[in-house]
Amino acid sequence: MLADIIVIIHLLIVAFIVGSVPVVYLGAALRWAWVRFWTWRVVHLSAILFIAAESLLGIACPLTVWEDALRGAQQRAGFVERWVHHVMFYQAPTWVFTAAYLAFAALVLVTWIAIPPVRQGPGSV
């Protein structure tokens, strides 16, 4: 059960990282002020930079390691495990994932420059 919860958290993190880029561009086009909020954008940038650094250094994602440890030798896949893993995990050489993470990190940096975040001060909305 805990392993399934970790998979769901992992999926939500992936959705946040991948989904934030189009949301920023859409929000900028529609003049949504919140897409420029500093804290949200820093968390987003930090998340993808962390993942890219892990990949460059050959470090496994802590959530994946934790989930694998919890599952142990479990052979029977539950509903959550089957479907979430099907959506999130692909078989490819490591360099493909490293290149993808670095390219996406570059896209997030370009987005940071194209639609810069705004620091929120006291009393600002």
C-alpha positions in Angstrom: 0.0 0.0 0.0 2.8 2.5 0.9 4.5 1.6 -2.4 1.4 2.5 -4.3 1.2 5.8 -2.4 4.8 6.6 -3.4 4.0 5.8 -7.1 1.0 8.2 -7.0 3.2 10.9 -5.4 5.8 10.2 -8.1 3.2 10.6 -10.8 1.9 13.9 -9.3 5.5 15.2 -9.3 6.0 14.2 -12.9 2.7 15.8 -13.8 3.7 19.0 -12.0 7.0 19.3 -13.7 5.8 18.4 -17.2 2.4 20.2 -16.9 3.8 23.5 -15.5 5.5 24.5 -18.7 2.4 24.7 -20.9 0.4 26.2 -18.0 3.0 29.0 -17.8 2.7 29.8 -21.5 -1.1 29.5 -21.5 -1.3 31.6 -18.3 0.9 34.3 -19.8 -1.2 34.4 -22.9 -4.4 34.7 -20.8 -2.7 37.1 -18.4 -3.0 34.9 -15.3 -0.8 36.6 -12.8 -0.2 33.5 -10.7 1.8 31.8 -13.4 4.6 34.3 -12.6 4.6 33.7 -8.8 8.2 33.4 -7.8 7.8 30.5 -5.3 5.9 28.3 -7.6 8.4 28.9 -10.5 11.4 28.3 -8.2 10.0 25.0 -7.0 9.3 24.0 -10.6 12.8 25.0 -11.8 14.5 23.3 -8.8 12.6 20.1 -9.4 13.7 19.6 -13.0 17.3 20.7 -12.2 17.3 18.1 -9.4 16.2 15.4 -11.8 18.6 16.5 -14.5 21.5 16.5 -11.9 20.5 13.0 -10.6 20.6 11.7 -14.2 23.9 13.3 -15.0 25.5 11.9 -11.8 23.9 8.4 -12.4 21.9 8.6 -9.2 18.6 6.7 -9.1 15.5 8.7 -8.1 14.9 8.3 -4.4 11.2 7.7 -4.9 11.9 4.9 -7.3 14.5 3.4 -4.9 12.1 3.6 -2.0 9.2 2.1 -3.9 11.4 -0.8 -5.1 12.5 -1.4 -1.6 9.0 -1.5 -0.3 7.8 -3.9 -3.0 10.8 -6.2 -2.5 10.2 -9.5 -4.3 6.5 -8.8 -4.7 5.4 -10.4 -8.0 1.8 -9.5 -8.1 1.1 -6.0 -9.5 -1.9 -4.1 -8.2 -4.1 -1.8 -10.1 -2.2 1.4 -9.2 1.2 -0.2 -9.9 0.1 -1.6 -13.3 -1.4 1.6 -14.6 0.8 4.3 -13.1 4.0 2.4 -14.0 2.6 1.9 -17.5 2.2 5.7 -17.9 5.5 6.7 -16.2 8.2 4.1 -16.9 9.7 3.3 -20.3 12.5 1.0 -21.4 15.3 2.9 -23.1 19.0 3.4 -22.7 20.0 5.7 -19.8 21.4 8.3 -22.2 18.0 8.8 -23.7 16.5 9.8 -20.3 19.5 12.0 -19.5 19.1 13.8 -22.8 15.4 14.2 -22.3 15.8 15.6 -18.7 18.5 18.0 -19.8 16.4 19.2 -22.8 13.4 19.7 -20.6 15.5 21.5 -18.0 16.7 23.8 -20.9 13.0 24.4 -21.9 12.2 25.3 -18.3 15.1 27.8 -18.2 14.0 29.3 -21.6 10.5 29.6 -20.1 12.0 31.3 -17.0 13.6 33.9 -19.4 10.7 34.2 -21.8 8.1 34.6 -19.0 10.0 35.7 -16.0 8.6 35.1 -12.5 7.8 38.0 -10.2 8.8 38.1 -6.6 5.9 38.7 -4.3 6.4 41.3 -1.6 4.5 41.9 1.6 1.0 43.1 0.8 1.1 42.1 -2.9 -1.3 39.7 -4.5 
